[in-house]
Amino acid sequence: MSIRKKAKRAVVAGCGWNYNAGKPGSSGRFVVFGSSQWAVNNFLGSRQIANRDLALNTFNWLTSDEDLISIRPKEPEDRRLNISGNRMNLVFWWSVVLLPLAVVGGGLMVWWRRR
């Protein structure tokens, strides 16, 4: 017994009928989605799934506003670093004092051997 996941697909097409598409000389357009689950409100608000961009770009294409079709930038995440006082002191001494002293010490050793 094989189990298949349902594939959610979309078909985009233009029709050659004489339909007023809003611009002279253009034909009608339609989009058929295989499922309505992509347009559920909890998915439209999520930035991870990008269904909001799909919906907006679909409507922009249907209304012949191709200039508005884009992939919107992601909202910046607030990523804070929670660190204790002892860890902060360790980071300070390691990066500001010990590591530069090691580089200077290595440079002095190379200079002493070459002279």
Wavefront OBJ file of the C-alpha trace (Angstrom):
o trace
v 0.000 0.000 0.000
v 1.537 3.271 -1.036
v 0.625 6.544 0.615
v 0.911 9.722 -1.389
v 0.746 13.241 -0.070
v -1.690 15.538 -1.779
v 0.146 17.855 -4.137
v -1.055 21.433 -4.044
v -0.601 22.896 -7.489
v -1.739 25.866 -9.462
v -2.448 26.381 -13.139
v -2.011 29.816 -14.660
v -3.361 30.583 -18.098
v -4.505 33.312 -20.371
v -7.468 32.964 -22.656
v -7.818 34.324 -26.148
v -11.434 35.324 -25.765
v -12.465 38.872 -26.463
v -12.732 39.813 -22.832
v -12.103 43.310 -21.484
v -9.046 42.785 -19.291
v -8.586 46.466 -18.492
v -5.915 47.142 -21.093
v -6.495 47.433 -24.817
v -5.237 44.468 -26.813
v -4.919 42.170 -23.794
v -6.811 38.961 -23.173
v -8.446 37.542 -20.052
v -6.501 35.638 -17.411
v -7.389 33.011 -14.862
v -5.666 31.018 -12.135
v -6.866 27.648 -10.832
v -5.447 26.334 -7.549
v -5.686 22.675 -6.609
v -6.679 23.440 -3.038
v -8.139 26.319 -1.090
v -5.953 25.589 1.939
v -3.223 27.988 0.816
v -5.600 30.942 1.291
v -6.617 30.158 4.885
v -6.271 33.216 7.135
v -3.713 31.660 9.499
v -1.456 30.912 6.516
v -1.824 34.363 4.956
v -0.495 36.033 8.102
v 2.537 33.762 8.342
v 5.781 35.035 6.787
v 7.334 31.577 6.772
v 5.020 30.076 4.181
v 4.930 33.096 1.846
v 1.289 32.523 0.922
v 0.619 36.232 1.333
v 3.073 36.981 -1.481
v 1.473 34.274 -3.599
v -2.001 35.733 -3.069
v -0.941 39.340 -3.702
v 1.108 38.442 -6.777
v -1.755 36.338 -8.122
v -4.196 39.217 -7.786
v -1.692 41.650 -9.293
v -1.188 39.357 -12.290
v -4.927 38.834 -12.721
v -5.499 42.600 -12.782
v -2.641 43.094 -15.301
v -0.490 44.976 -12.780
v 2.766 43.131 -13.504
v 4.796 46.056 -12.138
v 3.508 45.253 -8.641
v 4.567 41.596 -8.723
v 7.518 41.093 -6.397
v 8.864 39.077 -3.526
v 8.532 41.283 -0.494
v 11.451 41.481 1.948
v 11.201 39.537 5.171
v 10.550 41.373 8.410
v 13.744 41.558 10.489
v 13.692 39.210 13.460
v 14.441 40.436 16.954
v 17.298 38.150 17.951
v 18.628 39.037 21.369
v 21.675 37.508 22.981
v 20.973 36.521 26.582
v 24.305 36.212 28.317
v 25.293 36.289 31.987
v 27.727 38.770 33.501
v 30.453 36.142 33.927
v 30.159 35.079 30.288
v 30.273 38.711 29.190
v 33.504 39.238 31.134
v 34.944 36.079 29.565
v 34.050 37.299 26.065
v 35.561 40.712 26.816
v 38.868 39.364 28.155
v 39.190 36.785 25.393
v 38.393 39.066 22.433
v 39.768 42.411 23.619
v 42.814 41.378 25.658
v 44.026 37.790 25.172
v 43.519 37.310 21.430
v 45.231 40.604 20.445
v 48.099 39.845 22.864
v 48.538 36.430 21.231
v 48.733 38.036 17.778
v 51.264 40.619 18.990
v 53.242 37.867 20.765
v 53.324 35.766 17.568
v 54.496 38.789 15.597
v 57.269 39.458 18.088
v 58.401 35.823 17.888
v 58.576 35.982 14.083
v 60.436 39.303 14.259
v 62.920 37.921 16.841
v 63.725 34.855 14.685
v 64.188 36.840 11.492
v 66.508 39.515 12.843
l 1 2 3 4 5 6 7 8 9 10 11 12 13 14 15 16 17 18 19 20 21 22 23 24 25 26 27 28 29 30 31 32 33 34 35 36 37 38 39 40 41 42 43 44 45 46 47 48 49 50 51 52 53 54 55 56 57 58 59 60 61 62 63 64 65 66 67 68 69 70 71 72 73 74 75 76 77 78 79 80 81 82 83 84 85 86 87 88 89 90 91 92 93 94 95 96 97 98 99 100 101 102 103 104 105 106 107 108 109 110 111 112 113 114 115
